[in-house]
Amino acid sequence: MIKKVFRPFWSHDIEKIETWLSTMARQGYHVVKINRMTNYFFFEKGASKAVNYHIGYDKMFDTLPETLINDGWEQLFKQGNWYVIANQKPSDEIKTTLVRDGVIKHNWIVMFVVGGVSLYITFPFLIFLVTISIRFMLPGNVHVESSPFWVFTVLFWMIGILGIYSTVKRYKANKRMSGMTMKQRDKTIPSRMEEKHLKKAGEIIIKRKVAWQYSPDKLENWLKKMENQGYHLYRVSKWGIKFYFAKGEPRKVSYCLDYQNNLNQNYFDMHKEAGWKLNYTNNSFLSKWSIWSRVYEDGEVEPQLYSDDTHMIKHAKRVMITYLSMFVPVTVLYLMVIILNINLLQRNGMDTLRWSTLILYGIVILEFGTFAVKSLLYYRRVKNKVNYS
């Protein structure tokens, strides 16, 4: 007897699906197939069993390693790049640890594509709401004309909402699967109450830096100069805008900003073991930056997180491509919208609503265009530095 169950968005939370498959197995239904196109799971009726499942994603997956086989794992099936393996041993007797790198990487790629499309869909809608709100606050009558294409408009925004939902779900799942533990609170860092008193006494200063992600080398140099002046960075706000410094003696500190597509505990452990201190990290969808620091003495060569020239260029190139792919399409899109609106204005005239719309579009172009140019110039600076070193 074959039973099929429809589970849309199943790949958003693999761990939840694995738990569900184990529950089905205890009820006597054992998964034999997944239709990735229709999102149907097919189960075969049998005896009730306690089964641990693992769903993985790997283009190169073929057969199970001998280590997993010896620990009781068996391959059930593979479809496309997805595979399902199972183990009937009790959970506390399973000795092997299965990595999630393939699923995590797949999720990040899907998040980037789907999240980018959703951003392009929802951002114009937000601008539309702002301009309409401005128009309704102005004197005069507002004439609303129905559109014969309202069905397509609703469908358009439903796609955007589902895209945002998908991005959020995958991000939360990735955060759990990566097992990334944020740095524990440093005992030397003052509490919020102590920080307030030290700030009044002038022992702590706060500086703000916005959009430093597009010119990370400039932030590195700025932090080094602050250390040379006796201001020691001890924490950064959650969103990476406010930098908190404690007054002390001037010292030599190397700061390195690192952008990675995927952050996991091994990444943090590796650099901490090498003597680096983690000052800030953010593993959000659009910002996976970490700020590392390391004190060194006069006469020593300034330590670098990555000293290999090839890696430095690749890192800068990854930053550039990431932000160019985000901001260039939006900039071009709104530039085309402005040109279209100017042509319409020449025929229909100008009013307050149209002026407001053009100004908002212009601000978007200026802001996103600036971010794109900054990331491009950052790559050029790193490339020139490596070439002339």
Order of alpha helices (4+ residues) and beta strands (2+ residues): beta-alpha-beta-beta-beta-alpha-beta-beta-alpha-alpha-alpha-beta-alpha-beta-beta-beta-alpha-beta-beta-alpha-alpha
